[in-house]
């Protein structure tokens, strides 16, 4: 196209797009940003001259940014044969994570930019910010957020008349429209609708991974991790899935089961994606407990708030803040988990106790009116013996431990908790009796075969030994038994291993965390 005609063409395009630009704005030349890619590669924005560019600057944790990323990816897929590129600049410190944890099968170019050199061209306010850049590098339109329909309308009007964009149809397909609507719904906390919409997409498109991940998200919150994983195991059986979805599913399975298979799967992702800060985040609780995190670990932990949603880092962050001596800050995270099970109640009550709100903490864990060790059922006796342990009420812990042992004589958890309480009460004679009873049950019961074999070998259990025990109560019993036996010089490290073998969203993690804190205080 001759230069004079080309100039007239772009003037016409600018005139056409002008009504879409704020009155105070005029088409301006986009700065030549240096885009930081995965693998420390760099790419200049000017290298895309000759193409239309939809540039999105957004956050991986903000709903509307995720929505626009999904729409941008859909548009990019539709325009694969046209001079068009979608560039997503993520605020996440890892460009690898930007693509790995996008809400869609990401299409386009993921990048970050050096935040120290953040130009005026960008703003951290009102994310996401989008910019439409024409083939000459001019910013024709921009905005903070557009609905999918509005954004598609702006793009279509912008390149109208460009012969290279002839036949560029970017209307959402029926499936894409459902995906985009699903993403809008997910932030309104209407979880049953999420489940229903996901199922409707999968009925017509069984391989749709966006719907698979949202189905998992919805099932976790309407039913349980166990139910979600059962359903997804059925839907993914014999089917190849991308690493994005596999990582999402394995993370959620790990949260539910904490078995070695899923632990190994997550470790494999760490090797495959060494630059992924998020993968390193979800591995942190496998290697460190809250009071052992470095300042770098704590910075890294912030990334875990991003994707995938199946990983709940709030409890771990709460424990970390508590260990750092910031119980008020920790309380906010524990409060957000209130009502989500025994472990959440334990963690919240322990934090309230640390803040001097003992009456409130004890009220939270009190159980039904008139509850006593004599009239408690097994579940009530179990919960109260651990609740009393967390409150350092050793006498009450011992009473409910005895009650639980009578109700569940085939287990030794009552013996172990009473043994622990007797030590702190200074009753060494009773502690000695309970020690012998516990050892006798260990060697005579099939339930504790692993512990018996370790005792025979004169060995302490490793984290892997404990993790291989699928029953979390057996895992707790085995870990506490060896901590009480103090085969090591320092009980703290035995408790640490037991805690590392638990998952942060399990009740035993909370109990071991408290016991380790007691041992650490004794050392000081």
Secondary structure, DSSP 8 states (H G I E B T S, - for coil): --HHHHHHHHHHHHHHHGGGS-TT---EE----EEE-GGG-EEEGGGGTTSEEEEEEE-TT-HHHHHHHHHHHHHHHHTTTSSEEEEEEESSS-HHHHHHT-SSS--SEEEB--GGG--TT--STTS-EEEEE-TTSEEEEEES---HHHHHHHHHHHTTT-GGGTT------HHHHHHHHHHHHHTTT-HHHHHHHHHHHHHH-TT-HHHHHHHHHHHHHHT-HHHHHHHHHHHHTT----HHHHHHHHHHHHHHH--HHHHHHHHHHHHHTTT-HHHHHHHHHHH--GGG--HHHHHHHGGGGSS-TT---HHHHHHHHHHTT-HHHHHHHHHHTTTS-HHHHHHHHHHHHHTT-HHHHHHHT--STT--TTT--HHHHHHHHHHHHHTT-HHHHHHHHHHHHHHTTT--HHHHHHHHHHHHHT-HHHHHHHHHHHHHHHHH-GGGHHHHHHHHHT----HHHHHT--SHHHHHHHHHHHHHHT-SS-HHHHHHHHHHTS-TTSHHHHHHHHHHHHHHHHH-
